[in-house]
């Protein structure tokens, strides 16, 4: 499957409606420690080397600071994880915290 970019409001609703959602924050550890909305933190540069831990997921929601890193990782994951739905948050944490 290709990845899908979701508007922040839709992204947040989907993440909050499913407690088993795989929310993956691809910002650096210090960014995640400063502000996060839960989920797992795997910095962008480490995601592909941790791909084995993501292979069993059916839906992965990616977030970063502005949406650029999560979009890039979503593109790469969509090529590696054929049966997984991958979503990236447009506007990232900056937009998410304003809701």
N, C-alpha and C positions, 0 to 999 in steps of 0.2 A: 504494500500500500504506500501511496505517497503520504507525505505529512500534510497537515492542515494547520493553517494559522487561524487562531480564534481571537476575536475581540475580547478584551480583558473581562468584561462582564460575563460573557458566555463561558470563558475559561474558568473563572472563579466559581460560577454556578456548578459546572461539571465536576470540578475538583471537590467542592464541598458536598455535593450530593452523593458521592460514593466514597465511603470510608476506606475502601481497599484500593483507591486510586494510587498509581505510581507517579508521584510528583517528584520530579528530578530538577533540582536547582543547579545550574551549571556555572554559577559564579564561583569566584575564588573563595576559599574558606573564610578569610577575614571579612568578606562582603556578607557571607551567609551568617556569620556570627553577629554582625552589626544589626541585621534585619532579615528575618525570614518568616515564611508562612507555613513552616513545617516541611515535610518531605525529606528527601535524601539529598545531600550535597555531594556531587561529584564534579569537580572543576572541569571546564570544557576540555582542557588538554588531557584529561584522564578518562573521559567517557568511553572512547573507543577501546582502550585497553581493559575496560571493565564490562565489555559487551556481553560476556558470558552470563553475568548476573542479571541481565535484562532480557535474555532470550525467552524466559517463561512468562513474560508480561503480555497481556493482550492490549492494554492501553497505557501509553506513557505520555505524561504531560510535562513539558519542559518550560522552565522559566529562567530568566537571567535578569540583568539590570534594565535593559532597554528593549529586549526582544531580538537583538541581532545575533548574539551568541546562541541563543536557543534555536533560532531559525537555522543557523548553520549546522548545529548538531542534529536537529530534526531531519535535515536533508541527508546527512550521512547515515543516521540510524535507519531511515526509510529504505536505504539501499541494502543494509545488512539484516534487518529484521522484517522479512517478508510478511509474516502473519500478524504483525503488530500495528495497531493504530497509533500514530504519533502526532501530538498536538503541541504547537508552540504558542506562547502568549504574546500577542502584539502589545508592545509597550512595556512588557516585563514588570518587574517589581515596582518600578516608578509609577506605572499606571495602576497596578494592583492595589497599592497602598492608598490610592486616592478614592477607591470605591467605598 
